[in-house]
Amino acid sequence: MTDINRRRFLAATSAFAGLAASGCTTTPSGPAAPRALVYGQLAKDPKGVLDLPQGFSYRVISKLGDAMDDGGTVPDRADGMGCFQLANGQIALVRNHELKPENEAGGPLTSGFGRRKDGTVLPGGTTTLVLNPETLAVEKQYRSLAGTIRNCAGGTTPWGSWLTCEEAKLDDVTEPGHGWVFEVPAAHEGLVDPVPLKAMGRFNHEAAVIDPVSGYAYLTEDRDDGLIYRFIPDEPGNLAAGGRLQALTGIADTRNWKGRITMKPGEPIPVGWVDLDDVEAPRDDLRLRGAAKGAALFARGEGIHMGPDVAGRSEAYFCCTSGGAAGYGQVFRLIPGADGDMLELFYESTDRHDFFYGDNLTVSDSGHLIVCEDSYDDVVDNHIRGITPEGAAYPIARLTMQTELAGACFSPDGKTLFVNAFSPTRTFAITGPWVA
């Protein structure tokens, strides 16, 4: 790690400690928790886009087709996103675009990681938005990563970069191979050098997060029989230097499917980790080989968020989109510890109108989880859901566009929630009386 990265890492670790008073560790009451209306009923949006509680408002700060500063236009399929405070006081949003080889890129791309069979650069990657911290006006936006496919979710690092993950079946394209994690520094202007972090594994990635205490990375996998992975870097703060990839063990199956209830809300269990071999293999079998070694199965692991709890320990929350006895979704809490790690089923939905197919998530300064729904179902609209520290779900927003919500992240001061509508791309800035 360079001196500047070490300073950023230590500074970010101290900043994360400011979340310690959030109360995230209150034991939840799970699916039996009473319904909550923390902000009250949702009011109809006169524009017919995003319903919010009274006292809240939104603005669209970026949308599909907007001109960018590099000559391109904002591409479609906006997904995971991270928010950063830049050294000059500006705010940066690094936004994924889950584009497949056949999708439009928002203009010609001059360089990137991989190419289509016709020789053109693959359209997937990220865009970066630089915002005025007072007005939230977009001062610059540009492509920051190109040549990848299906950049779904990811996660922020304590040293100021975005980890963008390819949710790629390994036969989507042949060369140079996909299913990797890439790192995009938030302060970098223009296209970054697209270096795949191969030691972090080749699989159908969803999200990644860094433990600010240990420097370990935790990764989710969007498969019905996916695993939870841990990456131990050889050099904390320098993921490109390589490291060791492991899978979570200690229980065979967390999904609670088909009447086999193995996890109950609020009852932590001890878990461990097993080393994985041949993590760059192109056969799309890493999860199968991990399961054969005793790794636990999860139902479509998606968004993950990590920070210290009230005791200064790290803890991660992550969604499993189709987990649970009803198949409506689960949220787990992973608590690393010096004497062993613990895994808790924090929330399991029993009513699709309370919580349905949770995907990307973040944690507010108050300790409430903020979760984006990802359902293409005509029974319920997609919502932003809150979950209280006691385990009660409540609505924050309802998207009336027929697409998913993604990329929820708070501004550095905690006053604005940024979130994407997937397609057509819309990036919203939501302000209001957030719970302190």
N, C-alpha and C positions, 0 to 999 in steps of 0.2 A: 504494500500500500504506500503511495506517495505521501509526503508530509501533509499536503493540502487535503488529500482524501481522508487521512487519519484525523485531521482536525475537524473536517465536516462530519465524519462518522461519530466522533466523540460529542460534537456539538449537537448533532441530531439525537443521539442517545439521551442527552440531558433534556432536550426539548420534549422527547416522548415522555419523560418522567413527569412532565406537567399534566399529563392525563391521569396521574395516579389518583386524583380526587374524584374521578368520574363515577365511581361506584359500579363499575362493570362486573364486579365479582359477586354481586348479590345472587344467591341461589334461586333459580327460577322455579316457578310452579308448573312449567311445561304446558301441555295441551289443555289442562284443566283450568289454566289461568283465566280470569274474567276478561271479557273484551274491554278494551280501553279506547277512549276518544280523547287523547291527550290534547289535540288541537281543535276538537269539535268536528262537526259534520263538514263534508266537502261541499263547496259552493260551485255551481255550474260556471264554467268559463264562457263568457259571452263570445269569445273567438272560437269556441268549440275545439280546443286543443288540450289544455291541461287544467283539470279541476283541482282547486286548492282550498284549504280552510280559510275562513274569514281572517283578514289581517296579513295574508300571504300574497305575494305577487311574483310573476316571472317575466323575464324578457328572453327573447331568442338572440343569442350573441353570435351564432354562426349557423349556416345552413347549407344544404346541398346546392352546389353550383355557384356559391359566392366566390368572387375573384380572390386569389391568394397572391402574396407578394412575390412568389417565385414564378409567376406566369400561369400556374395551373388553377384549377378550381377545386373547391371542397368536394371530396369524393363521398360516396354513399357508405351505408352500413357501419355507422359509428357505434363503437362498442365500449370496452373498458377505457378508463381515463384516470390520470393522476394529476393532482394539483401541487404546485411548488411555489415557494417564495424565492425569487431571484435576488441576487446580491444588490441590485440597484433599486429594490423595492417593488418591481413589477411582479405580476403573477403569471405563471406559465401553466397551461394545460397541455398535457401530452395525451393525444386521443388516438385510440386504435381504429382501424377500418378493416372489418372482417370480410375482405374481398377475395373472391375465388378467381382462378385464372381467366374465366370468361367475363368477369365484371370490368366495368370501365374504371380507369385510374384517376380521372379528373385532369386529363391532359397527358402528353408524352412524358415519359420518365427517362432521364439520360443515364442513370446508373441505378444499381440495386443488387440484391443478393442473387436472385434467380430470374430466369427468362422463360417466356412461353416458347412453344415449338417454332413459332414464326420469328423468334429472335427478339421480340419486344420484352421490356422489363415487366415482370409480374406486378399486378396492381396493389397487392396488399402492403400494409405498413402502418405508419403513424403520421399524423399532422400535429404541429405544435402551434398553439395560440398564445400570444403574449398580450396580457391585459393591463390596462391602467388600474392600479389598486383602488383608486377612489371611485371612478365612474364605471369600472368593469368594461369599458369600451375596448374592442379588439384593436390593438396598435399594430400587430403583425400576425400573420398566420402563413404557414408554409409546410411543405413536406419535410419530414425529418427522418423517415425510414421508408425504403421502397424495395420491391423485389421479393416480398414474402407473400404468404397466403394465409387467409383466415386468422388474422390477428384478433383474437377474441378478448381475453382479459389480460391481466398482468398484475403489477403492483409497484409501489414506490420503494425506493431505497433510502436509507438515512443519509446518504451522501449526495442526494439530489438528482437521481436518474429514474427513469421508468423502465421496468422490465416488461416487455411486450411478448406475448406467448402465441405461438402458432397452434391453433386447434386444427391440426392437419392429420387426416388419415394419410399414412405414409405412402400410399399409392396415388395420391392426388396428382403429383407430377414426379418425374423420375430424377432428374439432375438439377441442381446439386443436392437434392434431398431436402425434405422439410420435416416439421415437427420439433422446432427448436425454440429456445428463448433468446431474445436479443435485448441489448441494453441501449437506451436512448437518453443521453444526458439532457436534462431539461433546459439548460442554458445554451446548448449547441444550436447554432443557426445554420440552416440548410441540412442536406442529407448527411447522416452519420455513416461511418464505415460499417457495413452490415456484417458483424462478426457473430456467428452463432455460438452460444455458450454450450458446447456439446457435452461437457461433463455433467450438465444439469439434466441430461436425458433427452431421448428422442421418443416422443409419444404424443398423444392427443391432448396437448397442454390446454389448461384453462387459465389459472391465475398463479401468481407467485408473490411472496412477501418475505421481508427480511426481519428476523428477530433483532431488535436494536440492542439487546443485551449481549447475545452470543455471537451475532453475525451470521447465524445459520439461515438458510432459505427454506421455506416451506412451499410446496407446490401441489396444486390440485389437478385432477384429470377428469375430463368430461366424458365418461363412459359409464354404462350401467354397472359395470364391474370394475370401476376405476379404483386407484389406490391414492393414498396420501403419501407424498414424498418429502424427504428432508435432505438437503444438500449441505454438506459440511465443507466450506471452502478451505483450500490450502492457505490462502491469504485473506483473512476477513477484510471486506471492503474491495476486493479485487476478484470478482467472480470469474474473469477470463483466465485466471491462473490455474484453474482446475480445482478438483476436490472429489469428495466421496458422496455418492447418491445412495440413499436408503429408503425403505418403505416401512410404514407404521405397522406394528404387529400387536398382538395381545387379545384380539377378538377376531373370529373368523369372518363375521358378517354383521355390519352395522345397519343394514337397510330396513330391518323390521318388516320385510315382505312376507306374504303368504302365511300369515299367522305365526311366524317365527319371531317373537319379540325378544330381541337380545339386548337392546338398549332402552333404558327408561329415563325420562327427563330428570335432571337433578341428581343423578347417581353416577359420579365419576368412577372410572375404572382405570387401573394402571396399564400402561402400554409401553412398548419398547420399539426397537428399530432393527431391521435386518439389512445388511449390505447387499447391493445389487451389482451384478456383473454385466459386462457387454452392454452398457447403457446407451451406446450410439447405434445399436443394431437397427437395420431397416425393416425388420420383420413384423413390427407392430405387436410384439409379444412381451414387452417389458412387464406389463401388469400381470400377464399369465405366469411368467417366471417368478414374479414377486409373490403371487398368491401361492404358488407351489412351495415357497419358502415360509409360508405362514402369514403373509401380509393380509390385512383386513380389507374387505370389500366395501366400497361406498357407492351410493347411487348418484352418479353424475356430480362429482365435486366441482364447484364453480368458484364464486368470489371468496376471497380470504383477506382478512384485515388483522393486524397485530400491533400490540402496544402493551406497556406495563399496566398491571392492576394496582389496587390500593396498597398492596404489600411490596410493590416494586418488582414483582415477578412479571415475566412476559406471559402473554396469553394470546391465542389466535382464535378468531371466530371464522367459520367457513360454512357456506351453504352446500347442501346436497339437494339438487333440484327436484328429483323425483323420489326421494327417500321417504320412509315412513309407512306405517300400516295402511294408510289411505292413499299413499303415493303422491301427496300434495307438497311434500318438501320437509326438510329437516335443517336445523342449524346446530352445528357442533362447536364446542369450545375445547381447545387443546391447551394444556397448561404445562409447559416444560418446567422441570425442577431439578435441583442438584441431586435429590434422592430418587429421581425417577419421574417420568412424565405421566400426566393424567389426561384422559379423554372423557368429556361429558356431553351427552345429548342435551343441549341447552333448550331447544324448542322443536316440537314436531306438530305440524298442522293436521288438524282433524276436520277442518272446514275450509273448503276452497275459497269461500267468500271472506275469510279472515286472512289467509295467506296461501298463495298458490304459485308454485314453481319459482322460489327465490333464486336469484342469480348473483349479480354483483352486489357487494355490500360494503359499508363503511361504518364507523362508530362516531357518534357525535360527542362533543365535549361533555354532555350530560350523562354519557354512558349508554344512551339508547342506540340500538342497532338501526341502521338505515339500509333497507334492502330493496333492490329492484326486482320486479317480477318479470318473468320471461315465458309467457304462455301465448300460444297462437290458438286460442280457444274462444268460441263465440258466446260462452256462458258468462264469463267475467272479463272485464277490461283489465289491462295491466296497471298495477299500482306501484307507487313507492310506499312500502310498509315500514313502520317503526315497530320495534320490539323493546319493551321496557326491560330494565334489569331484573324485574320479577317474572319475565317471560310472557307478557301479554302483548299481542299484536294489535296494531291500530293503523288506520290509513293516514297517509300524509299527502298523497296526490293520486289522481287517476288520469291516465293518458287515454284520450278518446281516439287518437290515431290508432289504426290497427297494426301496431308493431310493438316491439319490446322496449323497455327502459333499460338503460345500462350506464355504467361509468360514474355512479354517484360518488362525489368527493366534495369535501368542504374547503372553502377558502381558508387561508392561514389564520384569519381572525375568527373563524367559525360562524360568520354571519351570513354566508351565502353557500347554498348547496348547488353545485354544478351537476348536471345530469344530461344524458343523451337520449334522444329518440333514435332508434336504430335506422329505420328507412321509411321515408326519405330523411337523411341526416338532419337533425336539429340538436343544437346544444343550448340548453336552458340554464339560466342563472335564477335561482329561486331565493327570495329573501322573505323574512318574516320574523315573528317572535319565537325563535327557536328556544326550547327549554334550556335554561342555564344550568 
